[in-house]
């Protein structure tokens, strides 16, 4: 994918893209729908992953889905299978506004892609194949951003992308620099100052997430070396040289695709720490705010420091009882507060929403946008999660709430409505988030965005 951009004053990172070139990339992916080869195989794999969800989504009269459903599906796909938050298609994204400019902010590009595709299929239905095209095109954009940073890492050490790296140290240095630039975007300012860059990398060594990312990178490198050697000469006893730019790009692409799921282990550890603070009498996925702050106040650890105002912005503060406010566990874990690489472009790594896996299990079994409350109850009773054992008997309160939803919708429960999302939170309080209040107009922010606006 070709890139045309305007440099950002802070990081020197390309923050604008040529919209015509991105539209051309989308049309290339669309052409692959009718073709053969690796592009068609990739789209087939995406279709297979997306199919259970797509089949269960509400459809328009033409049998396709609308733009809102497309964004919903993409957001769930990237969250569940990549651990990615994509600016512009997540629930806090906004429609792209047409203008005469030939460039767009990167943050606007995913929304632009959805709308270009909607225009392209204006007289056709937006089906499973087109949804796979959208997913592939967004992945292309994310990969291109990563390749851009990889080239920046080469340039920072006066290395050419046209020549193979000569030593293991050069390979390691380029990858360390790439990971530093990616996870700590502010360090990109040091790319033209070797002393400042060296200090930034040394400071990164003290960062747990950075060290784990490097371990993940080393594991991937070993796997790619093995695959590459087998592809070229499986009987050769010599070690495959890794330092060509195509192989480094392959490493970076696999790093981006897999790191979100890798780092989610830290999110699960944090979930366990948070749940240890729940009172023994509670099983509603909430921690009293006083308990939430107690480890910090007792100098046990410094994980939970967010102010109530910021928790409210995240939609993770329950103030139903103003005298006993509490933190909603899944809303807190899935919030923008735990996202990494938030300034790197359109994509960042966030905690994986575990409710998506539960929804996929239901969608696979139901294969329809609506279902009877009895069928849903039967399936949920047999559905386990990290904190809910199965099989179980649903409480009378949960059954009543499910029946109430059905009564409002002609005897069936819509699987992708707000009321069912609320019900899933009650059924799986530590995995499924509480839907944001309808009167909450403020977009959820990262720590940095919150501090900048205050």
C-alpha positions in Angstrom: 0.0 0.0 0.0 1.5 3.3 -1.0 1.5 6.1 1.5 1.4 9.9 1.0 1.5 11.8 4.3 2.1 15.0 6.2 4.6 14.8 9.1 3.3 15.4 12.6 5.1 18.1 14.5 5.5 16.0 17.7 6.8 12.6 16.4 7.6 13.2 12.7 5.1 10.3 12.1 3.0 10.5 9.0 -0.4 11.4 10.3 -2.3 12.0 7.0 -2.9 9.7 4.1 -3.9 10.1 0.5 -7.5 9.0 0.4 -7.4 8.1 -3.3 -4.6 5.6 -2.7 -6.4 4.0 0.2 -9.6 3.7 -1.9 -7.4 2.1 -4.6 -6.2 -0.4 -2.0 -9.8 -1.2 -1.1 -10.7 -1.9 -4.7 -7.6 -4.2 -5.0 -9.0 -6.3 -2.1 -12.5 -6.2 -3.7 -11.0 -7.6 -6.9 -9.5 -10.4 -5.0 -13.0 -11.6 -4.1 -13.4 -12.7 -7.7 -9.8 -13.9 -8.1 -7.5 -16.6 -7.0 -4.2 -17.0 -5.2 -2.9 -15.8 -1.9 -5.3 -12.7 -1.7 -8.3 -14.8 -2.3 -7.1 -17.4 0.2 -6.7 -14.7 2.8 -10.2 -13.4 2.3 -11.5 -17.0 2.5 -9.8 -17.4 5.9 -11.4 -14.1 7.1 -14.8 -15.1 5.8 -14.5 -18.4 7.8 -13.8 -16.5 11.0 -16.4 -13.8 10.4 -19.2 -16.2 9.2 -20.8 -17.2 12.6 -21.1 -13.5 13.6 -22.2 -12.4 10.2 -25.0 -15.0 9.9 -26.5 -13.8 13.2 -26.4 -10.1 12.4 -29.6 -8.3 11.6 -29.9 -7.8 7.8 -31.5 -5.2 5.5 -34.1 -6.1 3.0 -31.4 -6.9 0.4 -30.0 -9.5 2.8 -26.8 -7.5 3.6 -25.8 -5.5 6.6 -25.6 -1.7 7.0 -22.6 0.4 7.9 -23.4 0.4 11.6 -23.4 -3.4 11.7 -20.2 -3.5 9.6 -18.4 -1.3 12.1 -19.8 -3.4 15.0 -18.6 -6.6 13.3 -15.2 -5.2 12.5 -14.7 -3.9 16.0 -15.6 -7.2 17.5 -13.3 -9.1 15.1 -10.3 -7.0 15.8 -10.9 -7.0 19.5 -11.5 -10.7 19.8 -8.9 -12.0 17.3 -6.1 -9.4 17.4 -6.5 -7.5 20.6 -6.7 -4.3 18.5 -8.6 -1.1 19.1 -9.2 0.6 15.7 -9.8 4.3 15.8 -12.8 5.1 13.5 -14.7 1.8 13.6 -14.9 1.3 17.4 -18.1 2.4 19.1 -16.5 5.8 19.9 -15.8 6.3 16.2 -17.6 9.0 14.1 -18.5 9.1 10.4 -16.0 10.5 8.1 -17.0 13.9 6.8 -16.5 14.5 3.1 -14.3 17.4 2.2 -12.4 18.7 -0.8 -9.1 17.7 0.8 -7.1 14.8 -0.9 -5.7 13.7 2.5 -7.3 12.5 5.7 -6.1 12.1 9.2 -5.1 8.5 9.8 -7.7 8.3 12.6 -10.4 9.1 10.0 -9.2 6.4 7.5 -11.1 3.3 8.8 -14.4 5.2 8.8 -13.6 6.4 5.3 -12.9 2.8 4.1 -16.3 1.6 5.4 -18.1 4.5 3.6 -16.2 4.0 0.3 -17.2 0.3 0.3 -20.8 1.3 1.1 -20.7 3.6 -2.0 -19.1 0.8 -4.1 -21.9 -1.7 -3.2 -24.7 0.9 -3.3 -26.8 -1.2 -5.6 -25.6 -4.5 -4.2 -25.7 -6.0 -0.7 -22.9 -5.7 1.8 -22.3 -9.3 2.4 -19.8 -11.6 4.1 -17.3 -11.2 1.3 -17.4 -7.4 1.5 -17.0 -7.6 5.3 -13.9 -9.7 4.8 -12.6 -7.1 2.4 -13.1 -4.4 5.0 -11.2 -6.4 7.6 -8.4 -7.1 5.1 -8.1 -3.5 4.1 -7.9 -2.3 7.7 -5.2 -5.0 8.4 -3.3 -3.6 5.4 -3.4 -0.1 6.8 -2.1 -1.4 10.2 0.6 -3.4 8.6 1.7 -0.4 6.4 2.0 1.7 9.5 4.2 -0.9 11.1 6.4 -1.1 7.9 6.7 2.6 8.1 8.1 2.4 11.6 10.4 -0.4 10.7 11.9 1.8 7.9 12.2 4.6 10.5 14.2 2.2 12.8 16.5 1.3 9.9 17.1 5.0 9.2 17.7 5.8 12.8 20.8 3.6 12.7 21.9 4.6 9.1 21.0 1.2 7.8 19.7 0.5 4.3 16.5 -1.4 3.7 17.9 -2.5 0.3 20.8 -4.4 1.9 20.8 -7.4 4.3 21.8 -6.7 7.9 25.3 -8.0 8.4 25.2 -9.1 12.1 22.9 -10.5 14.7 23.4 -7.3 16.7 22.1 -5.2 13.8 19.0 -7.4 13.6 18.4 -7.1 17.4 19.1 -3.3 17.3 16.5 -2.7 14.5 13.9 -4.8 16.3 14.5 -3.2 19.7 14.2 0.2 18.0 11.0 -0.8 16.2 9.4 -2.1 19.4 10.4 1.1 21.3 9.0 3.3 18.6 5.8 1.3 18.5 5.0 0.9 22.1 6.5 4.2 23.2 5.7 6.6 20.4 7.2 9.6 22.1 10.6 8.1 21.5 10.3 8.6 17.8 11.4 12.2 18.4 14.9 10.8 19.1 15.3 9.0 15.8 17.7 11.6 14.4 19.7 11.8 17.7 21.7 8.7 18.3 22.6 9.5 21.9 18.9 10.3 22.8 17.8 7.1 21.0 20.3 5.1 22.9 19.1 6.5 26.2 15.5 5.8 25.2 16.2 2.1 24.5 18.1 1.8 27.8 15.2 3.2 29.7 12.9 0.8 27.8 14.9 -2.1 29.3 13.3 -1.2 32.7 9.8 -1.5 31.2 8.1 -4.9 31.8 5.9 -4.7 28.8 8.8 -3.8 26.5 10.8 -6.8 27.8 7.9 -9.1 27.3 7.4 -7.7 23.8 11.1 -8.5 23.0 10.7 -12.0 24.2 7.7 -12.4 22.0 9.7 -11.0 19.1 12.6 -13.5 19.7 10.1 -16.4 19.7 8.6 -15.2 16.4 12.1 -14.7 14.9 13.0 -18.3 15.7 9.8 -19.6 14.0 10.3 -17.5 10.9 14.0 -18.5 10.6 12.9 -22.2 10.7 10.1 -21.7 8.1 12.4 -19.7 5.8 15.2 -22.3 6.0 12.6 -25.1 5.2 11.3 -23.1 2.3 14.7 -22.5 0.7 16.7 -25.6 1.5 15.3 -27.9 4.3 18.5 -30.1 4.2 20.9 -27.2 4.6 22.9 -27.3 7.9 23.7 -23.6 7.7 21.7 -21.1 9.7 19.2 -19.0 7.6 20.3 -15.4 7.5 17.5 -13.3 8.9 18.5 -9.8 8.2 16.9 -9.1 4.8 14.2 -6.4 4.8 11.5 -8.8 3.5 12.1 -11.2 6.4 12.2 -8.3 8.9 8.9 -7.1 7.5 7.5 -10.5 7.9 8.6 -10.5 11.5 7.0 -7.1 12.1 3.8 -8.2 10.5 3.5 -11.3 12.7 4.5 -9.2 15.7 1.6 -6.8 15.1 -0.9 -9.6 14.4 -0.1 -11.6 17.5 1.2 -9.2 20.2 -2.3 -8.2 21.3 -3.2 -11.7 22.2 0.2 -12.3 23.8 0.0 -9.2 26.1 -3.6 -10.1 27.1 -2.0 -12.5 29.6 -1.2 -9.4 31.6 -4.8 -8.3 31.4 -5.9 -11.6 32.8 -3.4 -11.3 35.7 -4.8 -7.8 36.4 -8.3 -9.2 36.3 -7.4 -11.7 39.0 -5.8 -8.9 41.2 -9.0 -6.8 40.8 -11.3 -9.7 41.6 -9.4 -10.4 44.8 -10.7 -7.0 45.9 -14.4 -7.9 45.5 -16.2 -8.4 48.7 -17.1 -12.0 49.4 -20.8 -11.1 49.5 -20.7 -9.7 45.9 -20.9 -11.5 42.6 -22.0 -8.6 40.4 -18.6 -7.8 38.8 -18.1 -4.7 41.0 -15.4 -3.6 43.4 -16.2 -0.9 46.0 -14.2 2.2 45.2 -12.8 2.2 48.7 -11.5 -1.4 48.1 -10.2 -0.4 44.7 -7.9 2.2 46.1 -6.9 0.3 49.2 -3.8 -1.5 47.7 -2.3 1.8 46.7 -3.1 3.5 50.0 -1.5 0.5 51.8 1.5 0.5 49.5 0.8 -3.0 48.3 1.0 -2.1 44.6 0.3 0.9 42.4 -2.0 -0.6 39.8 -5.3 1.2 40.6 -4.8 5.0 40.7 -7.4 6.4 38.3 -9.5 9.3 39.7 -13.3 8.9 39.9 -13.7 11.5 37.1 -11.6 9.4 34.7 -13.3 6.2 35.8 -16.6 7.9 35.0 -15.3 8.8 31.5 -14.4 5.1 30.9 -17.9 4.1 31.9 -16.5 1.9 34.7 -17.8 3.8 37.7 -21.2 2.6 39.1 -22.8 5.4 41.2 -26.2 3.8 41.6 -25.6 4.1 45.3 -23.7 7.5 45.7 -22.6 6.5 49.2 -21.0 3.3 48.0 -19.6 3.9 44.4 -18.0 0.9 42.8 -15.8 0.0 39.8 -17.3 -2.2 37.1 -14.6 -4.9 36.5 -15.0 -5.6 32.8 -15.6 -1.9 31.9 -12.4 -1.0 33.7 -10.3 -3.8 32.1 -11.5 -3.1 28.6 -11.2 0.6 28.9 -8.7 2.8 27.0 -6.7 3.1 30.2 -5.0 -0.2 29.5 -4.3 0.3 25.8 -0.7 0.3 24.5 0.8 2.1 21.5 -2.1 4.5 21.6 -0.3 7.2 19.7 1.1 5.0 16.9 -1.7 5.5 14.4 -5.1 4.0 13.8 -4.4 0.9 15.9 -3.5 0.2 19.5 -3.4 -2.9 21.7 -6.1 -3.3 24.3 -7.3 -6.0 26.7 -9.3 -8.6 24.8 -13.0 -8.3 25.5 -13.8 -11.8 26.8 -17.5 -11.3 26.1 -16.8 -11.6 22.4 -15.9 -15.3 22.8 -19.2 -15.9 24.7 -21.2 -14.1 22.0 -19.4 -16.1 19.2 -20.4 -19.3 21.0 -24.1 -18.2 21.1 -24.0 -17.0 17.5 -22.6 -20.2 16.3 -25.4 -22.2 18.0 -28.2 -19.8 17.1 -27.2 -18.7 13.6 -30.0 -16.1 13.5 -30.4 -12.4 14.7 -33.0 -13.4 17.3 -33.8 -16.4 19.5 -36.4 -17.5 22.0 -35.6 -16.8 25.7 -35.8 -20.6 26.3 -33.1 -21.4 23.8 -30.8 -18.6 25.0 -31.2 -19.8 28.6 -30.4 -23.4 27.6 -27.3 -22.3 25.8 -26.0 -19.9 28.5 -26.5 -22.5 31.2 -24.1 -24.7 29.4 -21.6 -21.9 28.6 -18.6 -21.5 30.9 -16.3 -18.5 31.3 -13.2 -17.7 33.4 -15.3 -17.0 36.5 -18.6 -18.8 35.8 -18.8 -22.6 36.0 -21.0 -24.6 33.7 -23.4 -26.3 33.6 -25.5 -24.1 35.9 -29.1 -23.2 36.5 -29.9 -19.5 35.7 -31.4 -17.6 38.6 -35.1 -16.7 38.5 -34.1 -13.1 38.2 -32.0 -13.7 35.0 -34.8 -15.8 33.5 -37.4 -13.0 34.2 -35.1 -10.4 32.6 -34.7 -12.5 29.5 -38.5 -13.0 29.3 -39.0 -9.3 29.7 -36.7 -8.5 26.7 -38.6 -11.1 24.6 -42.0 -9.6 25.6 -40.8 -6.2 24.2 -39.8 -7.8 20.8 -42.6 -10.1 19.8 -41.5 -13.1 21.9 -37.9 -13.2 20.7 -34.6 -11.7 22.0 -32.5 -9.7 19.6 -28.9 -10.8 20.1 -27.2 -7.5 19.2 -29.3 -5.0 21.0 -28.5 -3.0 24.1 -30.9 -4.9 26.3 -29.3 -8.3 25.6 -25.8 -6.8 26.2 -27.1 -5.6 29.6 -28.4 -9.1 30.2 -25.1 -10.7 29.3 -23.4 -8.4 31.8 -25.7 -9.8 34.5 -25.1 -13.4 33.3 -21.3 -13.0 33.1 -20.6 -10.0 35.3 -16.8 -10.3 35.2 -16.5 -10.9 31.4 -19.3 -8.8 29.7 -19.2 -5.1 30.1 -22.1 -2.9 31.3 -23.3 -0.9 28.3 -22.5 2.8 28.5 -25.3 5.0 29.7 -27.2 6.6 26.9 -26.6 10.1 28.3 -22.8 9.7 28.3 -21.7 11.8 25.4 -18.0 12.0 26.1 -15.8 9.7 24.2 -13.7 7.3 26.3 -10.1 8.5 26.5 -6.6 7.2 27.2 -4.7 8.5 30.2 -2.8 10.9 28.0 -5.9 12.3 26.3 -7.6 12.8 29.7 -4.7 14.7 31.2 -4.4 16.8 28.0 -8.0 18.0 28.3 -7.9 18.8 32.0 
